[in-house]
Amino acid sequence: MTLPSQFTQENTENIFIYHYVEEMIANYGRYLKEELEETDIKRSEIPFLIRIRFKGKTTQKELVELFKVSEGYTAKLLRKFEDNGYITRCEDPSNRRKKIVELTDKGMEKTDELFEFIGNWEKNVTSKMTDEEVKLLKRLLFKVVEP
């Protein structure tokens, strides 16, 4: 990572957490841009596919609420995933207006590929840390984001 000049070992505690997060996101974005160049998925679409994987089954409405995006955008994205064979959508038997979304086997393979990209990035950015430091970082980050 190439850091701005204000990032020095002497002032690490005086830099806002926001700046660290911003640098990490920018680095992650550059990495994914290169990795995803030859694939049919964009960086902004990854969280949707991964969330569907972790939920098992979800609804289009839940995804709209979770990501705070429009129903139209979500429908268009899910159509793309469906056309690519990553998901299936079917009517909820208890409410025909709801669409249940779940990954196909091809979607599982795609998310496995994405997990590999993400894992490689994580290994790269934590390469100067011990395993214990990485575990501590994750515990501290959890404290930052927990409700």
DSSP file with accessible surface (Angstrom, degrees, kcal/mol):
  #  RESIDUE AA STRUCTURE BP1 BP2  ACC     N-H-->O    O-->H-N    N-H-->O    O-->H-N    TCO  KAPPA ALPHA  PHI   PSI    X-CA   Y-CA   Z-CA
    1    1 A M              0   0  108      0, 0.0     2,-0.7     0, 0.0    23,-0.0   0.000 360.0 360.0 360.0 133.7    0.0    0.0    0.0
    2    2 A T        -     0   0  130     21,-0.1    25,-0.0     0, 0.0     0, 0.0  -0.880 360.0-158.4 -97.7 114.0    1.3    3.4   -0.8
    3    3 A L        -     0   0   83     -2,-0.7     0, 0.0     1,-0.1     0, 0.0  -0.650  20.6-102.5 -96.7 151.3    0.2    5.7    2.0
    4    4 A P    >   -     0   0   41      0, 0.0     3,-2.0     0, 0.0    -1,-0.1  -0.231  42.7-102.8 -61.6 159.5   -0.1    9.5    2.0
    5    5 A S  T 3  S+     0   0  114      1,-0.3    -2,-0.1     3,-0.0     0, 0.0   0.750 116.3  68.0 -62.2 -25.0    2.7   11.4    3.6
    6    6 A Q  T 3  S+     0   0   89      1,-0.1     2,-1.0     2,-0.0    -1,-0.3   0.690  80.4  90.0 -71.2 -12.9    0.8   12.1    6.8
    7    7 A F    <   +     0   0   24     -3,-2.0     2,-0.3     3,-0.0    -4,-0.1  -0.721  57.3 149.0 -85.5 103.0    0.9    8.4    7.6
    8    8 A T    >   -     0   0   58     -2,-1.0     3,-1.1     1,-0.1     4,-0.3  -0.936  59.3-115.8-131.5 158.3    4.0    7.9    9.6
    9    9 A Q  G >  S+     0   0  157     -2,-0.3     3,-0.8     1,-0.2     4,-0.2   0.846 113.9  58.6 -58.9 -32.5    5.0    5.5   12.3
   10   10 A E  G 3  S+     0   0  165      1,-0.2    -1,-0.2     2,-0.1     3,-0.2   0.729 113.0  35.2 -73.1 -23.5    5.4    8.4   14.7
   11   11 A N  G X> S+     0   0   41     -3,-1.1     3,-1.7     1,-0.1     4,-0.5   0.163  73.8 122.3-119.9  24.9    1.8    9.7   14.4
   12   12 A T  G X4 S+     0   0   52     -3,-0.8     3,-0.8    -4,-0.3    -1,-0.1   0.841  78.0  50.5 -55.5 -36.3   -0.2    6.4   14.0
   13   13 A E  G 34 S+     0   0  181      1,-0.2    -1,-0.3    -4,-0.2    -2,-0.1   0.628 105.1  57.7 -80.2 -11.7   -2.4    7.2   17.0
   14   14 A N  G <4 S+     0   0  136     -3,-1.7     2,-0.4     2,-0.1    -1,-0.2   0.449  85.2  95.1 -96.1  -2.0   -3.2   10.7   15.8
   15   15 A I  S << S-     0   0   20     -3,-0.8     5,-0.1    -4,-0.5    -8,-0.0  -0.755  83.4-110.9 -92.4 134.5   -4.7    9.6   12.5
   16   16 A F    >>  -     0   0  151     -2,-0.4     4,-1.2     1,-0.1     3,-0.8  -0.328  17.6-126.4 -60.8 143.5   -8.5    9.1   12.3
   17   17 A I  H 3> S+     0   0  116      1,-0.3     4,-2.6     2,-0.2     3,-0.3   0.885 110.5  67.0 -55.5 -37.6   -9.7    5.6   12.0
   18   18 A Y  H 3> S+     0   0  143      1,-0.2     4,-3.0     2,-0.2    -1,-0.3   0.885  96.8  52.4 -50.5 -43.7  -11.6    6.9    9.0
   19   19 A H  H <> S+     0   0   51     -3,-0.8     4,-2.2     2,-0.2    -1,-0.2   0.891 109.1  49.0 -65.4 -38.2   -8.4    7.5    7.1
   20   20 A Y  H  X S+     0   0   75     -4,-1.2     4,-2.4    -3,-0.3    -2,-0.2   0.933 113.1  47.2 -64.3 -45.2   -7.2    4.0    7.7
   21   21 A V  H  X S+     0   0   66     -4,-2.6     4,-2.8     1,-0.2     5,-0.2   0.921 110.5  52.7 -62.1 -43.7  -10.5    2.6    6.5
   22   22 A E  H  X S+     0   0   80     -4,-3.0     4,-2.3    -5,-0.2    -1,-0.2   0.910 110.5  47.1 -58.5 -44.8  -10.4    4.8    3.5
   23   23 A E  H  X S+     0   0   30     -4,-2.2     4,-2.4     2,-0.2    -1,-0.2   0.900 112.3  50.0 -65.2 -40.2   -6.9    3.6    2.5
   24   24 A M  H  X S+     0   0   72     -4,-2.4     4,-2.8     2,-0.2    -2,-0.2   0.917 111.0  48.8 -65.2 -41.9   -7.9    0.0    3.0
   25   25 A I  H  X S+     0   0   87     -4,-2.8     4,-2.8     2,-0.2    -2,-0.2   0.920 111.7  49.2 -64.5 -42.6  -11.0    0.4    0.9
   26   26 A A  H  X S+     0   0   38     -4,-2.3     4,-2.3    -5,-0.2    -1,-0.2   0.932 113.2  46.9 -62.5 -43.8   -9.0    2.1   -1.9
   27   27 A N  H  X S+     0   0   25     -4,-2.4     4,-2.4     2,-0.2    -2,-0.2   0.929 112.8  49.0 -63.3 -44.6   -6.4   -0.7   -1.8
   28   28 A Y  H  X S+     0   0   49     -4,-2.8     4,-2.9     1,-0.2     5,-0.2   0.914 110.2  52.3 -61.7 -41.8   -9.1   -3.3   -1.8
   29   29 A G  H  X S+     0   0    8     -4,-2.8     4,-2.3     2,-0.2    -1,-0.2   0.913 109.8  47.3 -61.8 -44.6  -10.8   -1.6   -4.8
   30   30 A R  H  X S+     0   0  122     -4,-2.3     4,-1.7     2,-0.2    -1,-0.2   0.924 113.2  49.6 -62.8 -43.3   -7.6   -1.5   -6.8
   31   31 A Y  H  X S+     0   0   36     -4,-2.4     4,-2.4     1,-0.2    -2,-0.2   0.947 112.9  45.6 -61.2 -48.7   -6.9   -5.2   -6.0
   32   32 A L  H  X S+     0   0    1     -4,-2.9     4,-3.2     1,-0.2    -1,-0.2   0.868 105.7  60.6 -66.1 -35.2  -10.4   -6.3   -7.0
   33   33 A K  H  X S+     0   0  156     -4,-2.3     4,-0.5    -5,-0.2    -1,-0.2   0.931 110.6  41.6 -57.2 -43.8  -10.4   -4.2  -10.2
   34   34 A E  H >< S+     0   0  137     -4,-1.7     3,-0.7     1,-0.2     4,-0.3   0.932 117.5  46.5 -67.9 -45.3   -7.4   -6.3  -11.3
   35   35 A E  H 3< S+     0   0   73     -4,-2.4     3,-0.4     1,-0.2    -2,-0.2   0.838 115.5  44.9 -68.2 -34.2   -8.8   -9.6  -10.1
   36   36 A L  H >< S+     0   0   14     -4,-3.2     3,-2.1     1,-0.2     5,-0.3   0.463  82.1 101.3 -90.7  -0.9  -12.2   -9.1  -11.6
   37   37 A E  T << S+     0   0  137     -3,-0.7    -1,-0.2    -4,-0.5    -2,-0.1   0.846  88.8  39.1 -53.1 -38.9  -11.1   -7.8  -14.9
   38   38 A E  T 3  S+     0   0  174     -3,-0.4    -1,-0.3    -4,-0.3     2,-0.2   0.305 105.9  84.5 -96.8   9.1  -11.7  -11.1  -16.6
   39   39 A T  S <  S-     0   0   37     -3,-2.1    -3,-0.0     2,-0.2     0, 0.0  -0.590  79.2-121.9-109.5 174.6  -14.9  -12.0  -14.8
   40   40 A D  S    S+     0   0   61     -2,-0.2     2,-0.4     2,-0.1    -3,-0.1   0.149  85.1  83.7 -99.4  18.0  -18.6  -11.2  -15.3
   41   41 A I        -     0   0    6     -5,-0.3     2,-0.3     3,-0.0    -2,-0.2  -0.946  65.5-141.9-126.2 145.2  -19.0   -9.6  -11.9
   42   42 A K    >>  -     0   0  131     -2,-0.4     3,-1.6     1,-0.1     4,-0.9  -0.681  28.1-111.1-102.3 159.5  -18.3   -6.1  -10.7
   43   43 A R  G >4 S+     0   0  110      1,-0.3     3,-0.9    -2,-0.3    -1,-0.1   0.885 117.2  55.3 -54.4 -42.8  -16.9   -5.0   -7.3
   44   44 A S  G 34 S+     0   0   70      1,-0.2     4,-0.3     2,-0.1    -1,-0.3   0.685 105.0  54.6 -69.0 -14.9  -20.3   -3.4   -6.3
   45   45 A E  G <> S+     0   0   10     -3,-1.6     4,-1.7     1,-0.1     3,-0.5   0.675  86.1  82.2 -91.1 -18.9  -22.1   -6.7   -6.9
   46   46 A I  H <X S+     0   0    4     -3,-0.9     4,-2.7    -4,-0.9     5,-0.3   0.906  85.5  54.9 -56.4 -48.2  -19.9   -8.8   -4.7
   47   47 A P  H  > S+     0   0   58      0, 0.0     4,-2.6     0, 0.0    -1,-0.2   0.880 107.3  52.1 -57.9 -35.3  -21.7   -8.0   -1.4
   48   48 A F  H  > S+     0   0    8     -3,-0.5     4,-2.3    -4,-0.3    -2,-0.2   0.953 112.0  44.1 -63.1 -50.1  -25.0   -9.1   -2.8
   49   49 A L  H  X S+     0   0    0     -4,-1.7     4,-2.0     1,-0.2    -1,-0.2   0.919 115.7  47.8 -64.1 -41.1  -23.8  -12.4   -4.0
   50   50 A I  H  X S+     0   0   25     -4,-2.7     4,-2.4     2,-0.2    -1,-0.2   0.914 110.4  51.8 -67.4 -40.6  -21.9  -13.1   -0.7
   51   51 A R  H  X S+     0   0  103     -4,-2.6     4,-2.3    -5,-0.3    -1,-0.2   0.912 108.2  51.6 -62.9 -40.9  -24.9  -12.1    1.4
   52   52 A I  H  X S+     0   0    0     -4,-2.3     4,-1.6     1,-0.2    51,-0.3   0.925 109.4  51.6 -61.4 -39.9  -27.1  -14.4   -0.5
   53   53 A R  H  < S+     0   0   64     -4,-2.0    -2,-0.2     1,-0.2    -1,-0.2   0.934 112.7  43.6 -61.2 -47.0  -24.6  -17.2    0.2
   54   54 A F  H  < S+     0   0  146     -4,-2.4    -1,-0.2     1,-0.2    -2,-0.2   0.820 114.0  50.4 -72.4 -28.9  -24.5  -16.5    3.9
   55   55 A K  H  < S-     0   0  108     -4,-2.3     2,-2.0    -5,-0.2    -1,-0.2   0.745  87.7-153.5 -78.1 -24.7  -28.2  -16.2    4.2
   56   56 A G  S  < S+     0   0   39     -4,-1.6    47,-0.5    -5,-0.2     2,-0.4  -0.538  78.9  18.3  82.6 -74.6  -29.0  -19.4    2.4
   57   57 A K  E    S+A  102   0A 126     -2,-2.0     2,-0.3    45,-0.1    45,-0.2  -0.989  78.2 157.5-126.6 138.8  -32.4  -18.2    1.3
   58   58 A T  E     -A  101   0A   5     43,-2.2    43,-3.6    -2,-0.4     2,-0.3  -0.850  32.7-113.2-144.5 179.6  -33.3  -14.5    1.3
   59   59 A T  E  >  -A  100   0A  15     -2,-0.3     4,-1.9    41,-0.2    41,-0.2  -0.863  23.0-118.7-119.3 159.9  -35.8  -12.3   -0.4
   60   60 A Q  H  > S+     0   0   35     39,-1.4     4,-2.1    -2,-0.3     5,-0.2   0.911 116.7  54.0 -58.9 -41.0  -35.4   -9.5   -2.9
   61   61 A K  H  > S+     0   0  113      1,-0.2     4,-2.5     2,-0.2    -1,-0.2   0.900 104.9  53.0 -63.1 -42.1  -37.0   -7.1   -0.3
   62   62 A E  H  > S+     0   0   76      1,-0.2     4,-2.6     2,-0.2    -1,-0.2   0.894 109.1  49.9 -60.7 -39.1  -34.5   -8.1    2.4
   63   63 A L  H  X S+     0   0    1     -4,-1.9     4,-2.5     2,-0.2     5,-0.2   0.901 108.9  51.9 -67.1 -40.0  -31.7   -7.3    0.0
   64   64 A V  H  X>S+     0   0   20     -4,-2.1     4,-1.2     1,-0.2     5,-1.2   0.943 114.5  43.2 -59.1 -47.6  -33.2   -3.9   -0.8
   65   65 A E  H  <5S+     0   0  107     -4,-2.5    -2,-0.2     2,-0.2    -1,-0.2   0.904 114.5  49.8 -67.6 -40.9  -33.5   -3.1    3.0
   66   66 A L  H  <5S+     0   0   72     -4,-2.6    -2,-0.2     1,-0.2    -1,-0.2   0.937 121.6  31.5 -64.4 -48.0  -30.0   -4.5    3.8
   67   67 A F  H  <5S-     0   0   53     -4,-2.5    -1,-0.2    -5,-0.2    -2,-0.2   0.486 100.0-131.3 -93.4  -3.6  -28.1   -2.6    1.1
   68   68 A K  T  <5 +     0   0  174     -4,-1.2     2,-0.3    -5,-0.2    -3,-0.2   0.932  60.8 132.1  52.8  51.6  -30.4    0.5    1.1
   69   69 A V      < -     0   0   46     -5,-1.2    -1,-0.2    -6,-0.2    -2,-0.1  -0.810  61.7 -81.3-123.9 169.0  -30.8    0.4   -2.7
   70   70 A S     >  -     0   0   70     -2,-0.3     4,-2.2     1,-0.1     5,-0.2  -0.286  29.3-122.9 -72.1 157.1  -33.8    0.7   -4.9
   71   71 A E  H  > S+     0   0  135      1,-0.2     4,-2.8     2,-0.2     5,-0.2   0.871 113.9  55.3 -63.7 -37.0  -36.0   -2.2   -5.7
   72   72 A G  H  > S+     0   0   52      2,-0.2     4,-2.4     1,-0.2    -1,-0.2   0.919 107.9  46.8 -62.3 -45.8  -35.3   -1.6   -9.4
   73   73 A Y  H  > S+     0   0   83      2,-0.2     4,-2.6     1,-0.2     5,-0.2   0.931 114.2  48.1 -61.6 -44.9  -31.5   -1.8   -9.0
   74   74 A T  H  X S+     0   0    0     -4,-2.2     4,-2.9     1,-0.2     5,-0.2   0.925 111.4  49.6 -64.1 -43.3  -31.9   -5.0   -6.9
   75   75 A A  H  X S+     0   0   32     -4,-2.8     4,-2.3     1,-0.2    -1,-0.2   0.917 111.9  48.8 -61.3 -42.7  -34.2   -6.6   -9.5
   76   76 A K  H  X S+     0   0  162     -4,-2.4     4,-2.0     2,-0.2    -2,-0.2   0.922 113.2  46.9 -63.6 -43.7  -31.8   -5.7  -12.3
   77   77 A L  H  X S+     0   0    7     -4,-2.6     4,-2.6     1,-0.2    -2,-0.2   0.928 112.3  49.2 -65.5 -43.8  -28.9   -7.1  -10.4
   78   78 A L  H  X S+     0   0    0     -4,-2.9     4,-2.7     1,-0.2    -1,-0.2   0.880 108.1  54.7 -65.3 -34.3  -30.7  -10.3   -9.5
   79   79 A R  H  X S+     0   0  125     -4,-2.3     4,-3.2    -5,-0.2    -1,-0.2   0.923 108.5  49.3 -62.4 -43.0  -31.8  -10.7  -13.1
   80   80 A K  H  X S+     0   0   56     -4,-2.0     4,-2.1     2,-0.2    -2,-0.2   0.945 112.1  47.5 -60.8 -47.0  -28.1  -10.5  -14.1
   81   81 A F  H  <>S+     0   0    1     -4,-2.6     5,-2.8     1,-0.2     6,-0.8   0.896 113.6  48.6 -60.9 -39.6  -27.2  -13.1  -11.5
   82   82 A E  H ><5S+     0   0   51     -4,-2.7     3,-1.5     3,-0.2    -2,-0.2   0.934 110.0  50.6 -66.5 -44.9  -30.1  -15.3  -12.7
   83   83 A D  H 3<5S+     0   0  114     -4,-3.2    -1,-0.2     1,-0.3    -2,-0.2   0.835 110.4  50.7 -61.3 -32.8  -29.0  -15.0  -16.3
   84   84 A N  T 3<5S-     0   0   41     -4,-2.1    -1,-0.3    -5,-0.2    -2,-0.2   0.465 117.8-115.0 -83.7  -3.2  -25.5  -16.0  -15.4
   85   85 A G  T < 5S+     0   0   28     -3,-1.5    22,-0.5    -4,-0.3    21,-0.4   0.638  82.8 118.7  82.3  16.3  -26.8  -19.0  -13.5
   86   86 A Y  S   <S+     0   0    9     -5,-2.8    18,-2.2    20,-0.2     2,-0.3   0.742  74.9  19.3 -86.4 -26.9  -25.7  -17.8  -10.0
   87   87 A I  E     -B  103   0A   4     -6,-0.8     2,-0.4    16,-0.3    16,-0.2  -0.914  59.7-143.2-136.9 164.4  -29.1  -17.7   -8.4
   88   88 A T  E     -B  102   0A  62     14,-2.5    14,-2.0    -2,-0.3     2,-0.4  -0.956  13.5-159.9-122.0 148.7  -32.7  -18.9   -8.7
   89   89 A R  E     +B  101   0A  42     -2,-0.4     2,-0.3    12,-0.2    12,-0.2  -0.997  17.4 166.2-125.4 133.3  -35.7  -16.8   -7.8
   90   90 A C  E     -B  100   0A  63     10,-2.0    10,-3.6    -2,-0.4     2,-0.1  -0.969  40.5 -90.1-142.0 160.7  -39.1  -18.3   -7.1
   91   91 A E  E     -B   99   0A  88     -2,-0.3     8,-0.2     8,-0.2     5,-0.2  -0.429  39.9-115.9 -69.8 142.7  -42.3  -17.1   -5.6
   92   92 A D  E >   -B   95   0A  23      6,-2.2     3,-1.2     3,-0.7     6,-0.2  -0.676  20.7-141.7 -74.5 122.2  -42.8  -17.5   -1.8
   93   93 A P  T 3  S+     0   0  118      0, 0.0     3,-0.3     0, 0.0    -1,-0.2   0.823 101.0  49.7 -59.3 -28.2  -45.6  -20.0   -1.5
   94   94 A S  T 3  S+     0   0  104      1,-0.3     2,-0.2     2,-0.1    -2,-0.0   0.646 127.7  20.4 -85.2 -15.4  -47.0  -18.1    1.5
   95   95 A N  E X   - B   0  92A  52     -3,-1.2     3,-2.1     3,-0.1    -3,-0.7  -0.713  66.0-162.6-154.0  99.9  -46.9  -14.7   -0.3
   96   96 A R  E 3  S+     0   0A 178      1,-0.3    -1,-0.1    -3,-0.3    -2,-0.1   0.671  88.7  64.0 -63.8 -16.4  -46.8  -14.8   -4.1
   97   97 A R  E 3  S+     0   0A 219     -6,-0.1    -1,-0.3    -5,-0.1     2,-0.3   0.723  89.5  83.2 -79.2 -20.0  -45.5  -11.2   -4.3
   98   98 A K  E <   -     0   0A  86     -3,-2.1    -6,-2.2    -6,-0.2     2,-0.5  -0.636  69.7-148.0 -84.7 143.0  -42.3  -12.1   -2.5
   99   99 A K  E     - B   0  91A  79     -2,-0.3   -39,-1.4    -8,-0.2     2,-0.5  -0.951   6.9-147.3-111.9 122.9  -39.4  -13.6   -4.4
  100  100 A I  E     -AB  59  90A  29    -10,-3.6   -10,-2.0    -2,-0.5     2,-0.4  -0.760  16.6-160.9 -88.7 131.6  -37.2  -16.1   -2.6
  101  101 A V  E     +AB  58  89A   0    -43,-3.6   -43,-2.2    -2,-0.5     2,-0.3  -0.940  17.6 159.9-116.5 132.8  -33.6  -15.9   -3.8
  102  102 A E  E     -AB  57  88A  62    -14,-2.0   -14,-2.5    -2,-0.4   -45,-0.1  -0.991  38.4 -99.6-149.5 157.1  -30.9  -18.6   -3.3
  103  103 A L  E     - B   0  87A  25    -47,-0.5   -16,-0.3    -2,-0.3     2,-0.1  -0.438  28.1-143.4 -74.1 147.6  -27.6  -19.6   -4.9
  104  104 A T     >  -     0   0   34    -18,-2.2     4,-2.3    -2,-0.1     5,-0.2  -0.414  38.5 -93.8 -91.6 177.6  -27.2  -22.3   -7.4
  105  105 A D  H  > S+     0   0  136      1,-0.2     4,-2.2     2,-0.2     5,-0.1   0.906 131.2  52.3 -59.9 -39.4  -24.2  -24.6   -7.5
  106  106 A K  H  > S+     0   0  107    -21,-0.4     4,-2.3     1,-0.2    -1,-0.2   0.886 107.6  51.8 -64.5 -37.3  -22.7  -22.3  -10.0
  107  107 A G  H  > S+     0   0    0    -22,-0.5     4,-2.6     2,-0.2    -1,-0.2   0.873 107.2  52.9 -65.4 -36.5  -23.3  -19.4   -7.6
  108  108 A M  H  X S+     0   0   74     -4,-2.3     4,-2.3     2,-0.2    -2,-0.2   0.925 109.8  48.5 -64.1 -42.5  -21.6  -21.4   -4.9
  109  109 A E  H  X S+     0   0  131     -4,-2.2     4,-2.1     2,-0.2    -2,-0.2   0.901 111.1  50.5 -63.3 -41.4  -18.6  -21.8   -7.1
  110  110 A K  H  X S+     0   0   15     -4,-2.3     4,-2.4     2,-0.2    -2,-0.2   0.921 111.1  47.6 -64.7 -43.3  -18.5  -18.1   -8.0
  111  111 A T  H  X S+     0   0    0     -4,-2.6     4,-2.8     2,-0.2    -1,-0.2   0.881 108.3  55.4 -68.6 -32.7  -18.7  -17.1   -4.3
  112  112 A D  H  X S+     0   0   83     -4,-2.3     4,-1.8     2,-0.2    -1,-0.2   0.922 108.8  48.9 -60.0 -42.1  -15.9  -19.6   -3.5
  113  113 A E  H  X S+     0   0   69     -4,-2.1     4,-2.1     2,-0.2    -2,-0.2   0.918 111.4  49.0 -62.6 -42.9  -13.8  -17.8   -6.2
  114  114 A L  H  X S+     0   0    1     -4,-2.4     4,-2.8     1,-0.2     5,-0.2   0.898 107.9  53.9 -64.8 -40.5  -14.7  -14.5   -4.6
  115  115 A F  H  X S+     0   0   58     -4,-2.8     4,-2.9     1,-0.2    -1,-0.2   0.874 106.8  52.9 -61.5 -35.7  -13.7  -15.8   -1.1
  116  116 A E  H  X S+     0   0  128     -4,-1.8     4,-2.5     2,-0.2    -1,-0.2   0.932 109.9  47.5 -65.1 -44.6  -10.3  -16.8   -2.6
  117  117 A F  H  X S+     0   0   22     -4,-2.1     4,-2.2     2,-0.2    -2,-0.2   0.945 115.2  45.5 -57.9 -49.0   -9.8  -13.2   -4.0
  118  118 A I  H  X S+     0   0   41     -4,-2.8     4,-2.7     1,-0.2    -2,-0.2   0.917 112.7  50.5 -63.9 -43.1  -10.8  -11.7   -0.6
  119  119 A G  H  X S+     0   0   27     -4,-2.9     4,-2.6    -5,-0.2    -1,-0.2   0.900 109.7  50.5 -62.5 -40.2   -8.6  -14.1    1.3
  120  120 A N  H  X S+     0   0   67     -4,-2.5     4,-2.2     2,-0.2    -1,-0.2   0.905 110.7  49.0 -65.3 -40.8   -5.6  -13.4   -0.9
  121  121 A W  H  X S+     0   0   29     -4,-2.2     4,-2.7     2,-0.2     5,-0.2   0.943 111.2  50.2 -62.7 -45.0   -6.1   -9.6   -0.4
  122  122 A E  H  X S+     0   0   65     -4,-2.7     4,-1.6     1,-0.2    -2,-0.2   0.916 110.1  49.7 -61.0 -43.2   -6.4  -10.1    3.4
  123  123 A K  H  < S+     0   0  143     -4,-2.6    -1,-0.2     1,-0.2     4,-0.2   0.905 111.8  50.2 -61.0 -40.4   -3.2  -12.2    3.5
  124  124 A N  H >< S+     0   0  107     -4,-2.2     3,-1.2     1,-0.2    -2,-0.2   0.944 112.5  43.8 -64.5 -49.2   -1.4   -9.5    1.5
  125  125 A V  H 3< S+     0   0   41     -4,-2.7     3,-0.2     1,-0.3    -1,-0.2   0.713 119.8  42.9 -74.9 -16.7   -2.5   -6.6    3.7
  126  126 A T  T >< S+     0   0   22     -4,-1.6     3,-2.3    -5,-0.2    -1,-0.3   0.255  78.9 111.7-107.2  13.6   -1.8   -8.5    6.9
  127  127 A S  T <  S+     0   0   86     -3,-1.2    -1,-0.1     1,-0.3    -2,-0.1   0.726  76.3  53.0 -62.2 -22.7    1.5  -10.0    5.7
  128  128 A K  T 3  S+     0   0  200     -3,-0.2     2,-0.3    -4,-0.2    -1,-0.3   0.370  99.7  83.2 -91.5   5.0    3.5   -7.9    8.2
  129  129 A M  S <  S-     0   0   63     -3,-2.3     2,-0.1     1,-0.0    -3,-0.0  -0.785  77.9-121.0-109.2 153.0    1.4   -9.1   11.1
  130  130 A T     >  -     0   0   77     -2,-0.3     4,-2.3     1,-0.1     5,-0.2  -0.401  35.1-105.0 -79.4 166.1    1.6  -12.3   13.2
  131  131 A D  H  > S+     0   0  128      1,-0.2     4,-2.4     2,-0.2     5,-0.2   0.895 123.8  52.7 -58.3 -39.3   -1.4  -14.6   13.4
  132  132 A E  H  > S+     0   0  116      1,-0.2     4,-2.4     2,-0.2    -1,-0.2   0.885 107.2  51.2 -65.9 -38.4   -2.1  -13.3   16.8
  133  133 A E  H  > S+     0   0   93      2,-0.2     4,-2.8     1,-0.2    -1,-0.2   0.905 109.5  50.4 -65.4 -38.4   -2.1   -9.7   15.6
  134  134 A V  H  X S+     0   0   20     -4,-2.3     4,-2.5     2,-0.2    -2,-0.2   0.935 110.9  48.9 -65.1 -43.7   -4.5  -10.5   12.8
  135  135 A K  H  X S+     0   0  109     -4,-2.4     4,-2.3     1,-0.2    -2,-0.2   0.919 112.4  48.7 -61.6 -41.5   -6.8  -12.2   15.3
  136  136 A L  H  X S+     0   0   81     -4,-2.4     4,-2.7     2,-0.2     5,-0.2   0.927 109.4  52.3 -64.2 -44.2   -6.6   -9.2   17.6
  137  137 A L  H  X S+     0   0   61     -4,-2.8     4,-2.9     1,-0.2     5,-0.2   0.933 110.1  48.7 -57.1 -45.8   -7.3   -6.8   14.7
  138  138 A K  H  X S+     0   0  106     -4,-2.5     4,-2.2     2,-0.2    -1,-0.2   0.908 111.1  49.7 -64.4 -39.5  -10.4   -8.8   13.8
  139  139 A R  H  X S+     0   0  136     -4,-2.3     4,-1.7     2,-0.2    -1,-0.2   0.917 113.5  46.4 -64.8 -40.7  -11.7   -8.8   17.4
  140  140 A L  H  X S+     0   0   87     -4,-2.7     4,-1.6     2,-0.2    -2,-0.2   0.910 111.0  51.2 -68.7 -41.0  -11.1   -5.0   17.6
  141  141 A L  H  X S+     0   0   81     -4,-2.9     4,-2.0    -5,-0.2    -1,-0.2   0.893 106.6  55.6 -63.7 -35.9  -12.8   -4.4   14.3
  142  142 A F  H  X S+     0   0  122     -4,-2.2     4,-2.3     1,-0.2    -1,-0.2   0.925 105.4  51.8 -61.1 -42.6  -15.8   -6.5   15.5
  143  143 A K  H  < S+     0   0  146     -4,-1.7    -1,-0.2     1,-0.2    -2,-0.2   0.853 108.0  53.2 -61.5 -34.5  -16.0   -4.2   18.5
  144  144 A V  H  < S+     0   0   96     -4,-1.6    -1,-0.2     1,-0.2    -2,-0.2   0.904 119.2  32.4 -67.2 -38.9  -16.1   -1.2   16.2
  145  145 A V  H  < S+     0   0  109     -4,-2.0    -2,-0.2    -5,-0.1    -1,-0.2   0.627  89.0 110.9 -99.1 -11.3  -18.9   -2.5   14.1
  146  146 A E     <        0   0   94     -4,-2.3    -4,-0.0    -5,-0.2    -3,-0.0  -0.340 360.0 360.0 -67.8 144.4  -21.0   -4.4   16.6
  147  147 A P              0   0  172      0, 0.0    -1,-0.1     0, 0.0    -2,-0.1  -0.206 360.0 360.0 -66.8 360.0  -24.4   -2.9   17.4
